[in-house]
């Protein structure tokens, strides 16, 4: 794959933001509540409303939704929430994978849950290579339970993904996921200043919230910023392809 496949995921919290993100050039619509943590979950009714609104406007963009920040030891609750969110009609269900006891069991349980799950590795304490390999083996196995694998950050005020993981670590993550024939995504307090570095790494998609809001990530999404970011990403991709 090349940077021509790098697409923009925008996280939104309601119908208005979803429509503005779609009109601004987002390639993926991601449903989450930024005031409730890195992967804060929205009410199921809100998720359904956004899915229905996007489809009613004939917008066939892929839609993902988070299940909320849940502890790794509570596998049963994670699986229940995955089923609840998946039944809302989204294309992908995102599940945060913390570097803690129980994470391997969560990945194994998600592998056979019957829903298209995107494991999101939380990078604040570094990446656990064994867990990443486990997820990649599941993604590349029978049934392809994980169509995509991401890395994100939890403490957005602590800095961006690039301040937590080296370019080499990020490239290893991208190569591992791509080797499993899954899509690979990067997110974590990413902003306009990171666009060229993202294009150089060549992930399949990059996730944004802070960069497209009028204030911090909990404030309102700004459609103009979505358009500007989309244009910058396209320009960076073009430059990388022709460098």
N, C-alpha and C positions, 0 to 999 in steps of 0.2 A: 504494500500500500504506500501511497505517497501523501504529501500534505494536501493534495486535491480533495482528499476525503475528510479533512478536518472540519468538523461542524460545530456550531455554537449551541450549547444548552443553556437555557435561561430558567432560573428558578422563580416561580410565581406563587402567590398565595390565594388568588381569587380569579373570578371570571374576567374582570376588567384588565388585570395585569396579564392574564393569559392571552387575551385578544391583542393587547398592545405589543406584547413580546412577539407574537406571531406576525403581526403587521410590520414590526420593526426588522424582521429578518431572522428570527430564531429558527434553528433547524430542529431542536428538541424543546418540548415544554416539560418542565420538571415541577411537580407540585410539592411544596413544603411550607412550613410555617417558620420563618427565620427567627421569630421571637422565642421559639421553643428549642433552641439548640441547633447544632450542625445539621441534623436530619430530623428536625421537628416535624411531627405529623400533623396533617390537616384533618378536620372532621370528615368522616366518610361522605356526608351529604355535600360538602364543598367539593370534594374530589369528583363526585358524580356530576355536579353542576358544571364544573369546568370541562369535563369530557363531553358532556352534552352540548355545551355552548360551542366548543371548537368544532365538533362534528356538524352542528347546525349551520355553521358558517362555511362548511365544506373545506375545513382545514384538516388535512390528513397528516399533520405532523405527528411523529411519535410522541407519546405522553408517558412520562414516568412519575411515580409518586413514592414518597418515603413512608416508612411505617412508624417513624418516631425513634427517639433514642431509647433503646431497651437494653438491659443488662444481658451479657452473654450467657449467664447461667439460667436464664428463663427461656429455654428453647420452646416450651409449649406456648408461651405468650407470643413469641416471635412468629411462630407458625400460624397462630390464630390471626394475628394482625396481617400477615402476608396474604392470607386467604381473604380477609375482609377488604383489604386495599385492592387486591387483584380482581375481586368481583365487581369493582366500580367501573371496570371497562378500560383501565389503563393498559398500555403495551408492556410496561416494565414496572416491577416492584423493587425499590431500592432498600437494601438492608445494610446498616452500618456494621462493620466487623472491627471490633476493638482488639487491641493486642492484650488479651487477658485470658485467664482460664475459662474454658468453655467454648472458645471461638471455633476450634476444630469441629466440635460436636454440632455447632450451629451450621457450619458449612455442609457437613454431611447430611443434616436434616433437610436443609434447603435444597440439596441435590435431588431429592425425591418428593418435593412438596407439590409438584404439578403446576407451578406458576413460573413465568419467566422472571427470574430474580437477577438483580444486579448487585453483587456484593460490593460494598464501598469500604475500602480499607482506610481507617483513620490513622493519619500519619504522625500525630503529635508525639508519640513515643517511638517513632521509627517504624519501618516495615518489618514484619516477621516473615522472612523468606520462606520458611516452611509452610506458613499459612497461605502465602501467595501461591506457592507451588501446588498446594492442596486444591485451591480454588481453580487454578489453571488445569489441573488434571481432571477435575469435574467438568469444567467448560469444554474440554476436548474429548470427553468420554461419550458414551452412548446417551442419546437424548439431549445433549448439549443444554443442560439445565441452566447454565449461566451464559446468556447471549452477550453480555458485556461485563467488564470488571473495571471498577474505578478506584481512585485514591482521592481522598479529601482531607480536610483538617477540621478539628473540633473547635479550638479556641481561635476564632477569627481575629481577635484583637492581638494575638501573639505574633502575627505576621502571616505571610503568604506561604503557599506550598513550597515555593523556592527557597524559603528561609528555613524550612524544616528538613527538606530532602535535597541532596546534591543532584546536579544534572546526571551524574553517572547512575545514581540510585533510581532516578526516574526513568532513565533509558533502559535499565535492566528490567524494571517493572513493565514498561511498554513492550519490550521484546518478549518477555515471558507470556504476557497475555496474548499478544499477537501470534505467538507460536502455538497457542491453544486454539487459534482460529476464532477468537472472540473479539468484539470491539473493546477498545481500551479508552478510558476517559480520565482526564485530570481536572481537579477543582480544588478550591481552597483559598479564599480571599484573593482571587486573581483579578488583576486590573489591566487597564490599557498598556501600562508600562511593561507588562509581561507578554504581550502579543508576539513579538518577534522570537522570544525564547520558546514559546509554545509551538510556533510554526517550525522551529528548528528541531524540536523533539518529535513532531509528526504523530501525535495521538489522533485517534479517530474523532474524538469530540472533546470539547473543553467547556467546563461549567462556570457560569457567572451569576452572581447576585449583587455583591457590593458595587461592582463597576457600573451597574445599570440603574442604580438608585440615586435619588436626589440627595440623600444623606448617607447614613450608615445602612447596613443590609436590612435592618428592620423597618426602614422608611419606605416610601412609595416608589415603585418602579417608574422609570422615566423612559417613554417611548423613543425620544430623541437620542438618548444614550444607547439604547439598543441598536438603533440604526447606525450610529457612529461606530460602535464596537463591531457590528457586522461588517461594515466597510473596511475597517482596519484589519480584521481577520482575513478578509478576501485579499486585501493588498499584500499582507504578509505571506500568505500562501502563494500568491503569484510570484512574489519576489524570491521566495525560497525555491520554487520550481525552476526559476530561470537564472538563479545565481551561478 
